[in-house]
Amino acid sequence: MTEPSQLLFRAQTSATAVAQLSAEAPFDLPAAYRIQRAVAELRHAAGERPTGFKMGFTSRAKMQQMGVHEVISGLLSSSMAWLDGDIVDPSTLIHPRIEPEVVFRLGRDVDPEESIDSAAGAVDAVAAGLEVIDSRYADFTFNLVDVVADNASAAGYAVGPWRSPTGDLANRGVVLEVDGVVAETGSTAAILGDPWRAFAAAVRMSRSLNVPLAAGHVVLAGATTAAVPFRPGTSVRATVSGLGQVTLTLGGGALS
């Protein structure tokens, strides 16, 4: 039987859908994070480098929908980092969706022993972001442990111009446009009431999972609106009040 980490590594890097892991052999949440970490290590062995941390289920509504009471996290790597304005190759994705984010950048390493308030001082910039999520499970169907094992559906992200981290982030307006037409509107308050709370959760989770947060890494705080389908040939722009804009385009052609 193929190891779960090997199966998901191939699914992620070849954009091939697979059946839910838990349907074959049930496992718990700690095991799911071990699988996630093992997949990340396979990616690093293949030449990728870690670029940060992403938070999931930071919306109270999404927590209730999934029947959970805690946020989840995923690991970012260099192959997932796109530039603002990039055209993404559709053959690298299965059934992608895209959502607006608030992104934090670390100007120094976060010491595992420092307080959460002190760790917040490591943030040297914030920005508007876009995250592409793409479950490797058939029909985008999963449960909690499956999605954690699959790296919280992380597929890629782009970050707009960096801004000073000063100022209140708790209730900034967000607009998500597809080909210039408004698809979703929302507020940064959707992220646990304040994106800084998601950053604090990321610090706590990085410690519990023994994942370093290093200088230059980014933290995706979580979605500010519902995700929308990212269809070939479409351009998506996120605007966060006071933080600016970021755009990604999915190239024409077939998804994997």
C-alpha positions in Angstrom: 0.0 0.0 0.0 1.3 3.5 -0.9 2.2 5.6 2.1 -0.3 8.5 2.5 2.4 11.1 2.3 3.7 9.7 -1.0 0.2 9.5 -2.4 -0.6 13.1 -1.5 2.8 14.3 -2.7 2.2 12.8 -6.1 -1.4 14.2 -6.1 -0.2 17.7 -5.3 2.8 17.8 -7.6 1.0 16.2 -10.6 -2.4 17.8 -10.0 -4.2 14.4 -9.9 -7.3 13.9 -7.8 -7.3 10.9 -5.4 -9.8 9.3 -3.0 -10.1 10.5 0.6 -7.4 9.0 2.7 -9.7 8.4 5.6 -12.0 6.2 3.5 -9.2 3.6 3.3 -7.9 3.8 6.9 -9.3 6.2 9.5 -6.8 8.4 11.3 -6.9 11.3 13.9 -5.9 14.9 13.7 -2.3 14.5 15.1 -1.7 11.9 12.4 -3.1 14.3 9.8 -0.5 16.9 10.7 2.2 14.3 10.6 1.2 13.4 7.1 1.1 17.1 6.1 4.6 17.5 7.5 5.9 14.4 5.7 4.5 15.7 2.4 6.2 19.1 3.0 9.5 17.3 3.6 9.1 15.4 0.3 8.6 18.7 -1.5 11.7 20.2 0.2 13.7 17.1 -0.8 12.5 17.8 -4.4 14.0 21.3 -4.3 11.3 23.5 -2.8 12.0 25.7 0.2 9.6 26.7 3.0 8.1 30.2 2.6 5.6 30.4 5.5 2.4 29.3 7.1 -1.3 29.5 6.1 -4.3 29.5 8.4 -7.6 27.8 7.6 -11.1 27.8 9.1 -10.5 31.3 10.5 -14.2 32.1 9.7 -16.6 31.3 12.5 -19.2 30.3 9.9 -16.7 27.8 8.3 -15.9 26.3 11.7 -19.6 25.7 12.3 -20.1 24.3 8.8 -17.3 21.8 9.4 -18.3 21.1 13.0 -14.9 22.1 14.5 -13.8 24.6 17.1 -10.2 25.2 16.1 -8.4 26.8 13.2 -6.2 24.6 11.0 -2.9 25.3 9.3 -0.9 24.4 6.3 2.7 24.9 5.1 3.7 27.1 2.2 6.6 26.5 -0.1 8.4 28.3 -3.0 6.5 26.5 -5.8 3.3 28.0 -4.4 4.5 31.6 -4.4 3.3 33.6 -7.4 3.9 37.3 -8.2 1.2 39.9 -8.3 -0.2 39.9 -11.8 1.1 36.4 -12.7 -0.6 34.1 -15.2 -1.0 30.7 -13.6 -0.7 27.5 -15.7 -4.1 25.7 -15.4 -2.6 22.3 -16.0 -1.0 22.5 -12.5 -4.5 22.6 -10.9 -7.5 20.3 -10.5 -10.5 22.3 -9.4 -9.2 25.5 -8.0 -10.9 28.2 -6.0 -9.6 31.6 -5.1 -10.1 33.8 -2.0 -8.8 37.2 -0.7 -6.5 37.2 2.3 -4.6 39.4 4.6 -0.9 38.5 4.6 1.8 39.2 7.2 5.5 39.2 6.5 8.2 38.4 9.1 11.2 40.7 9.3 13.0 38.4 11.7 12.8 34.8 13.1 10.2 34.2 15.7 11.8 32.7 18.8 9.8 29.7 20.1 10.1 31.0 23.6 8.9 34.6 23.1 5.5 35.8 24.0 2.7 36.2 21.4 2.9 40.0 21.8 6.6 39.9 21.2 6.2 37.7 18.2 3.8 40.2 16.7 6.7 42.6 16.7 8.5 40.3 14.2 5.9 41.4 11.5 7.5 44.1 9.4 4.8 44.4 6.7 1.2 43.5 5.7 -0.5 43.2 2.4 -3.6 42.2 0.5 -3.3 38.6 -0.8 -4.9 36.0 -3.0 -4.8 32.3 -2.1 -5.7 29.6 -4.5 -7.0 26.5 -2.8 -7.3 23.2 -4.7 -8.2 20.0 -2.8 -6.5 17.0 -4.2 -9.5 14.9 -3.3 -12.1 14.0 -6.0 -15.0 16.4 -6.2 -13.4 18.8 -3.6 -14.9 16.6 -0.9 -13.1 15.9 2.4 -13.5 15.8 6.2 -11.3 17.6 8.8 -8.4 15.1 8.9 -8.3 14.7 5.2 -8.0 18.4 4.5 -5.3 18.8 7.1 -3.3 16.0 5.6 -3.7 17.6 2.2 -2.0 20.8 3.6 -5.3 22.7 4.1 -5.8 22.6 0.3 -3.0 25.0 -0.2 -2.1 25.4 -3.9 -0.6 28.9 -4.4 -0.7 32.5 -3.3 0.2 36.0 -4.5 0.8 39.1 -2.4 0.2 42.8 -3.3 2.5 45.7 -2.4 3.7 45.6 1.2 2.5 48.2 3.7 3.5 49.2 7.2 1.9 46.9 9.8 0.7 49.9 11.8 -3.0 50.7 12.0 -6.1 48.8 12.8 -6.7 45.7 10.6 -9.9 44.6 12.3 -12.6 45.9 10.0 -11.3 46.8 6.6 -13.5 46.4 3.5 -12.7 43.7 1.0 -13.8 43.3 -2.6 -13.1 40.3 -4.8 -13.6 40.9 -8.6 -13.6 38.3 -11.4 -12.9 39.9 -14.8 -13.8 43.3 -13.4 -17.2 42.2 -11.9 -17.6 42.1 -8.2 -18.0 38.5 -7.1 -17.7 38.8 -3.3 -17.5 41.6 -0.7 -16.6 41.3 2.9 -14.5 42.5 5.8 -11.2 41.6 7.5 -13.4 41.1 10.6 -14.3 37.7 9.1 -10.8 36.5 10.1 -11.5 35.7 13.8 -12.7 39.2 14.3 -9.2 40.6 13.6 -6.4 39.2 11.4 -3.9 39.7 14.2 -5.8 37.0 16.1 -5.1 34.6 13.2 -1.4 35.6 13.3 -1.3 34.8 17.1 -3.0 31.4 16.3 -0.3 30.8 13.6 2.4 31.4 16.2 0.8 29.0 18.7 0.3 26.3 16.0 3.8 26.7 14.6 5.1 26.0 18.1 2.8 23.0 18.8 3.8 21.5 15.4 7.5 22.4 15.7 7.4 24.4 12.5 9.8 27.4 12.5 8.6 30.9 11.5 11.6 32.6 10.0 12.6 36.0 8.6 11.1 36.5 5.1 8.3 34.0 5.7 4.7 35.0 5.2 1.6 34.1 7.2 -1.7 33.9 5.3 -4.3 34.9 7.9 -7.3 33.3 6.3 -10.0 34.2 3.8 -12.0 37.4 4.2 -14.8 36.3 1.8 -16.1 33.0 0.4 -13.9 31.4 -2.2 -15.0 31.5 -5.8 -14.1 29.2 -8.7 -10.9 30.1 -10.5 -11.7 29.3 -14.1 -9.3 29.2 -17.0 -9.0 32.5 -18.8 -10.3 34.6 -15.9 -8.6 37.3 -13.9 -9.2 37.8 -10.2 -8.4 40.9 -8.2 -8.7 41.4 -4.4 -8.8 44.9 -2.9 -8.4 45.4 0.8 -9.1 48.9 2.1 -5.9 50.6 3.1 -3.7 47.6 1.9 -4.2 47.9 -1.9 -4.8 45.3 -4.5 -3.4 42.0 -5.9 -4.3 40.2 -9.1 -3.9 36.7 -10.5 -5.0 35.3 -13.9 -5.6 31.6 -14.7 -4.3 31.0 -18.2 -6.5 29.6 -20.9 -6.6 25.9 -21.5 -7.6 22.8 -19.6 -7.3 22.1 -15.9 -5.4 18.9 -15.1 
